[in-house]
Amino acid sequence: MAAEGSKSAVLAALVGNTLIAVSKFVVGLATSSAAMIAEGFHSVADAGNQVLLLRGINVSQRAPSVRHPFGRGKEVYFWSLMVAVMLFVAGGVLAIQRGIDAIQHPHEITSFLPNYIVLGAAILIEAFTFRVAYKHFNAARGSRAMWRSIRETKDSALLVVLMEDSAAMIGLLLAVIGLAIAQATGNDVWDGVASIAIGILLGVVAVVLAIETKQLLVGEAAGRRDRAALRMAVLSLPEVDSVGRLLTMHMGPEEILVNLEVDLADGLTDHEAEEVIDRIESEIKGVLPGAANIFVELETRVDG
């Protein structure tokens, strides 16, 4: 199941980011590296984000109730949006502030080697967690292009982990570059510049995630290809003359609400019409296995 794949990716990222955050702060404080401390804030934000995503995934899998008749699948979208806000504030803004402070009031980096060791280890850990997320994302996207898959995916938790891990690896490389230039030139200002670059990177990723999760939170239809396949499947039934209005909305990564109008052939009895509706629902579930709530409206009156 996609949810299980998302959960395993989030758990892997949580463990990795917790270990990385501790090591970054220890070395960053010990060597007075602004870029390393900025990366520490980044990892803390990421670890906190994974906790929020796990909360969202667990709640979204609860069964429908009287208060929530369509379930709580959108809960994961809400927490994904909160992750985007956290990433922007706790990651991007703090990193930029730290970088500006490092430029205005530079502190001499006492030792470069521990920073390189931690950054190298962090890159390896982030690469592993990225591989877990990318494996599940790649399986879901099939032959679609990467950017199109990012825009069309309904699994916000997996998208968040994938983009966070991508930003993390780029941020680590920026930190290495900043430290290397500072060491080569003897000018510690470059460490602060790297911190600002990391903050800008996190801000951009946060904005992209906010835009994508906002669309899912307010209600996004199934993909165009799925809608076209659904129409063709229903029209393949000989008793269906036409399909009118088709409305779909994702209630969660794996749950879809479907409402469609159909025009049935003339002369069907009530019993025959009921059988056709059952077959229509089966066809819809064959195309969209996540269609948990299906509403079929008849445009043609049937014979009694």
KAQUIJO-V766038 format. One record per residue. N is the residue number from 1. PHI is phi in whole degrees, -180 to 180 (* if undefined). OMEGA is omega in radians with two decimals (* if undefined). Layout:
N_PHI_OMEGA + N_PHI_OMEGA
//
This chain:
1_*_3.14 + 2_-61_-3.12 + 3_-62_3.13 + 4_-67_3.09 + 5_-64_3.11 + 6_-64_-3.09 + 7_-65_3.14 + 8_-66_3.11 + 9_-66_3.13 + 10_-66_3.13 + 11_-63_3.11 + 12_-62_3.13 + 13_-67_-3.13 + 14_-63_3.14 + 15_-63_-3.12 + 16_-63_-3.09 + 17_-68_3.10 + 18_-65_3.12 + 19_-63_-3.10 + 20_-67_-3.10 + 21_-60_-3.13 + 22_-60_-3.10 + 23_-67_3.14 + 24_-64_-3.11 + 25_-66_3.14 + 26_-60_-3.11 + 27_-73_-3.13 + 28_-62_3.12 + 29_-70_-3.11 + 30_-71_-3.07 + 31_-110_3.12 + 32_63_3.13 + 33_-91_3.13 + 34_-67_-3.13 + 35_-64_-3.14 + 36_-69_3.11 + 37_-67_3.07 + 38_-61_3.09 + 39_-66_3.07 + 40_-63_3.07 + 41_-59_3.12 + 42_-60_-3.10 + 43_-69_3.08 + 44_-64_3.11 + 45_-61_3.14 + 46_-63_-3.14 + 47_-63_3.08 + 48_-63_3.12 + 49_-63_3.14 + 50_-65_3.07 + 51_-63_3.12 + 52_-64_3.14 + 53_-65_3.10 + 54_-62_3.07 + 55_-59_-3.14 + 56_-63_-3.14 + 57_-63_-3.11 + 58_-65_-3.12 + 59_-69_-3.09 + 60_-65_-3.11 + 61_-91_3.11 + 62_-69_-3.10 + 63_-70_3.08 + 64_-59_3.13 + 65_-137_3.12 + 66_-62_-3.13 + 67_-75_3.13 + 68_-126_-3.03 + 69_-64_3.11 + 70_-101_-3.12 + 71_81_-3.10 + 72_-124_-3.11 + 73_-60_-3.11 + 74_-74_3.11 + 75_-57_-3.12 + 76_-66_3.10 + 77_-70_3.11 + 78_-61_-3.11 + 79_-69_3.06 + 80_-65_3.08 + 81_-66_3.08 + 82_-63_3.09 + 83_-63_3.13 + 84_-61_3.11 + 85_-65_3.12 + 86_-61_-3.11 + 87_-63_-3.13 + 88_-70_-3.05 + 89_-79_-3.04 + 90_-74_-3.14 + 91_-102_-3.04 + 92_-65_-3.07 + 93_-64_-3.13 + 94_-64_3.13 + 95_-66_3.12 + 96_-66_3.11 + 97_-60_3.14 + 98_-64_3.13 + 99_-66_3.11 + 100_-62_3.12 + 101_-64_-3.14 + 102_-67_3.12 + 103_-75_-3.12 + 104_-73_-3.12 + 105_-131_-3.05 + 106_-62_3.06 + 107_-114_-3.13 + 108_-67_3.09 + 109_-76_-3.01 + 110_-75_-3.11 + 111_-154_-3.11 + 112_-93_-3.04 + 113_-58_3.13 + 114_-59_3.10 + 115_-63_3.14 + 116_-63_-3.14 + 117_-63_-3.12 + 118_-66_3.13 + 119_-64_3.11 + 120_-64_3.10 + 121_-64_-3.14 + 122_-64_3.12 + 123_-62_3.13 + 124_-65_-3.14 + 125_-66_3.14 + 126_-64_3.11 + 127_-63_3.12 + 128_-67_-3.12 + 129_-66_3.07 + 130_-63_-3.14 + 131_-62_3.11 + 132_-63_-3.12 + 133_-66_-3.10 + 134_-66_3.12 + 135_-60_3.13 + 136_-70_3.13 + 137_-66_-3.13 + 138_-65_3.12 + 139_-66_-3.11 + 140_-78_-3.03 + 141_-81_3.11 + 142_65_-3.09 + 143_-95_-3.12 + 144_-71_3.11 + 145_-65_-3.06 + 146_-60_-3.08 + 147_-65_3.11 + 148_-64_3.12 + 149_-66_3.10 + 150_-63_-3.12 + 151_-72_-3.04 + 152_-102_-3.09 + 153_-65_3.09 + 154_-106_3.14 + 155_-94_-3.04 + 156_-66_-3.12 + 157_-63_3.13 + 158_-66_3.11 + 159_-63_-3.14 + 160_-61_-3.13 + 161_-63_-3.12 + 162_-62_-3.10 + 163_-74_3.08 + 164_-62_-3.12 + 165_-67_3.09 + 166_-63_3.12 + 167_-64_-3.13 + 168_-63_-3.12 + 169_-67_3.09 + 170_-66_3.11 + 171_-61_3.11 + 172_-64_3.10 + 173_-65_3.09 + 174_-62_3.11 + 175_-64_3.11 + 176_-62_-3.13 + 177_-62_3.13 + 178_-60_3.12 + 179_-65_-3.12 + 180_-65_3.12 + 181_-66_3.11 + 182_-61_3.14 + 183_-70_-3.09 + 184_-71_-3.07 + 185_-95_-3.06 + 186_74_-3.13 + 187_-110_-3.08 + 188_-73_3.09 + 189_-60_-3.12 + 190_-63_3.07 + 191_-66_3.09 + 192_-69_3.09 + 193_-61_3.11 + 194_-63_3.13 + 195_-64_3.10 + 196_-64_3.12 + 197_-61_3.11 + 198_-64_3.13 + 199_-63_3.10 + 200_-63_3.11 + 201_-58_-3.13 + 202_-64_3.11 + 203_-63_3.13 + 204_-64_3.12 + 205_-62_3.14 + 206_-62_-3.14 + 207_-65_3.12 + 208_-60_3.13 + 209_-63_-3.14 + 210_-63_3.14 + 211_-64_-3.09 + 212_-67_-3.09 + 213_-73_3.09 + 214_-63_3.12 + 215_-63_3.12 + 216_-71_-3.09 + 217_-67_-3.12 + 218_-80_3.08 + 219_118_-3.12 + 220_-122_-3.10 + 221_-74_3.00 + 222_-63_-3.11 + 223_-61_-3.11 + 224_-59_-3.14 + 225_-65_3.12 + 226_-67_3.13 + 227_-65_3.12 + 228_-66_3.13 + 229_-66_3.12 + 230_-64_3.11 + 231_-59_-3.11 + 232_-64_-3.14 + 233_-65_-3.14 + 234_-70_3.14 + 235_-69_3.13 + 236_-71_3.10 + 237_-75_-3.08 + 238_-63_-3.11 + 239_-82_-3.12 + 240_-101_3.12 + 241_-83_-3.12 + 242_-160_3.07 + 243_-116_-3.13 + 244_-90_-3.09 + 245_-67_3.11 + 246_-123_3.13 + 247_-121_3.08 + 248_-133_3.08 + 249_-155_3.10 + 250_-77_3.06 + 251_-94_-3.13 + 252_174_-3.13 + 253_-56_-3.07 + 254_-119_-3.07 + 255_-119_-3.09 + 256_-128_3.02 + 257_-96_-3.11 + 258_-125_3.04 + 259_-132_-3.14 + 260_-144_3.08 + 261_-103_3.13 + 262_-128_3.07 + 263_-109_-3.10 + 264_-89_3.11 + 265_-63_3.14 + 266_-67_3.00 + 267_89_3.13 + 268_-77_3.06 + 269_-80_3.10 + 270_-58_-3.11 + 271_-64_3.14 + 272_-65_3.12 + 273_-64_3.11 + 274_-63_3.10 + 275_-64_3.12 + 276_-64_3.13 + 277_-62_3.09 + 278_-61_3.13 + 279_-70_3.08 + 280_-61_3.12 + 281_-63_3.11 + 282_-65_3.11 + 283_-64_3.14 + 284_-64_3.14 + 285_-67_3.08 + 286_-67_3.12 + 287_-84_-3.12 + 288_-123_-3.13 + 289_-57_-3.13 + 290_-85_-3.14 + 291_-74_-3.08 + 292_-86_-3.14 + 293_-128_-3.09 + 294_-121_3.13 + 295_-125_-3.12 + 296_-110_3.11 + 297_-109_-3.12 + 298_-92_3.08 + 299_-94_-3.09 + 300_-114_3.07 + 301_-72_3.13 + 302_-105_3.11 + 303_-77_3.14 + 304_-75_*
//
